[in-house]
Amino acid sequence: AEPNSLASQAMRALNSGDARQARQLAQQATQVNPERADGWIVLGAAHDALGDHAAALTAYATCTARAFGPRVATCRALAR
């Protein structure tokens, strides 16, 4: 992902411990680019960090259904 993309911003927020901000940015990323797996992966990770495992699984499953590219395999693995 580009360094300033919403998904990258979400990943930075998640890595700095701000899961709520990460979730918000990742939700925006998936709305802007639903076919890009990185937003869905960060969204799932943010949901997991906030303790919402069902929402995380939904994010990974949606990624598997809607996204394209090599990172979709990561979504498929995480959706199990």
C-alpha positions as a Markdown table, in Angstrom:
| # | Residue | x | y | z |
|---|---|---|---|---|
| 1 | Ala | 0.0 | 0.0 | 0.0 |
| 2 | Glu | 1.1 | 3.6 | -0.6 |
| 3 | Pro | 2.6 | 5.2 | 2.5 |
| 4 | Asn | -0.2 | 7.7 | 2.8 |
| 5 | Ser | -3.1 | 5.5 | 1.8 |
| 6 | Leu | -6.0 | 5.1 | 4.3 |
| 7 | Ala | -5.0 | 1.4 | 4.8 |
| 8 | Ser | -1.4 | 2.4 | 5.6 |
| 9 | Gln | -2.6 | 5.1 | 8.0 |
| 10 | Ala | -4.9 | 2.5 | 9.6 |
| 11 | Met | -1.9 | 0.1 | 10.0 |
| 12 | Arg | 0.2 | 2.9 | 11.6 |
| 13 | Ala | -2.7 | 3.6 | 14.1 |
| 14 | Leu | -3.0 | 0.0 | 14.9 |
| 15 | Asn | 0.7 | -0.4 | 15.4 |
| 16 | Ser | 0.8 | 2.6 | 17.7 |
| 17 | Gly | -2.0 | 1.0 | 19.9 |
| 18 | Asp | -5.0 | 3.1 | 18.7 |
| 19 | Ala | -7.3 | 0.3 | 17.5 |
| 20 | Arg | -10.4 | 2.6 | 17.4 |
| 21 | Gln | -8.6 | 5.0 | 15.0 |
| 22 | Ala | -7.3 | 2.1 | 13.0 |
| 23 | Arg | -10.8 | 0.7 | 12.7 |
| 24 | Gln | -12.2 | 4.0 | 11.5 |
| 25 | Leu | -9.5 | 4.5 | 8.9 |
| 26 | Ala | -9.7 | 0.9 | 7.7 |
| 27 | Gln | -13.5 | 1.2 | 7.3 |
| 28 | Gln | -12.9 | 4.3 | 5.1 |
| 29 | Ala | -10.2 | 2.4 | 3.2 |
| 30 | Thr | -12.6 | -0.5 | 2.5 |
| 31 | Gln | -15.3 | 1.9 | 1.3 |
| 32 | Val | -12.9 | 3.8 | -1.0 |
| 33 | Asn | -11.2 | 0.6 | -2.3 |
| 34 | Pro | -13.3 | -2.5 | -1.6 |
| 35 | Glu | -11.2 | -4.5 | -4.0 |
| 36 | Arg | -7.9 | -4.0 | -2.1 |
| 37 | Ala | -7.2 | -6.6 | 0.5 |
| 38 | Asp | -4.9 | -4.4 | 2.8 |
| 39 | Gly | -7.8 | -2.4 | 4.1 |
| 40 | Trp | -9.8 | -5.5 | 5.0 |
| 41 | Ile | -6.8 | -7.1 | 6.7 |
| 42 | Val | -6.3 | -4.0 | 8.9 |
| 43 | Leu | -10.0 | -3.7 | 9.5 |
| 44 | Gly | -10.1 | -7.3 | 10.7 |
| 45 | Ala | -7.0 | -6.8 | 12.9 |
| 46 | Ala | -8.5 | -3.6 | 14.4 |
| 47 | His | -11.7 | -5.5 | 15.2 |
| 48 | Asp | -9.7 | -8.3 | 16.8 |
| 49 | Ala | -7.7 | -5.7 | 18.9 |
| 50 | Leu | -11.0 | -4.3 | 20.1 |
| 51 | Gly | -12.2 | -7.8 | 21.1 |
| 52 | Asp | -14.8 | -8.1 | 18.3 |
| 53 | His | -13.8 | -11.4 | 16.8 |
| 54 | Ala | -17.1 | -11.9 | 14.9 |
| 55 | Ala | -16.6 | -8.5 | 13.1 |
| 56 | Ala | -13.0 | -9.5 | 12.3 |
| 57 | Leu | -14.1 | -12.7 | 10.7 |
| 58 | Thr | -16.7 | -10.8 | 8.7 |
| 59 | Ala | -14.0 | -8.4 | 7.5 |
| 60 | Tyr | -11.7 | -11.3 | 6.4 |
| 61 | Ala | -14.6 | -13.1 | 4.7 |
| 62 | Thr | -15.7 | -9.9 | 2.9 |
| 63 | Cys | -12.1 | -9.5 | 1.7 |
| 64 | Thr | -12.1 | -13.0 | 0.4 |
| 65 | Ala | -15.3 | -12.3 | -1.5 |
| 66 | Arg | -14.6 | -8.8 | -2.9 |
| 67 | Ala | -10.9 | -8.1 | -3.0 |
| 68 | Phe | -8.3 | -9.1 | -5.6 |
| 69 | Gly | -4.6 | -9.8 | -5.6 |
| 70 | Pro | -2.1 | -11.9 | -3.7 |
| 71 | Arg | -3.1 | -10.6 | -0.2 |
| 72 | Val | -6.5 | -12.2 | -0.6 |
| 73 | Ala | -4.9 | -15.5 | 0.4 |
| 74 | Thr | -4.1 | -13.8 | 3.8 |
| 75 | Cys | -7.8 | -12.9 | 4.2 |
| 76 | Arg | -8.8 | -16.5 | 3.3 |
| 77 | Ala | -6.4 | -17.9 | 5.9 |
| 78 | Leu | -7.6 | -15.4 | 8.6 |
| 79 | Ala | -11.3 | -16.0 | 7.9 |
| 80 | Arg | -11.1 | -19.6 | 9.2 |
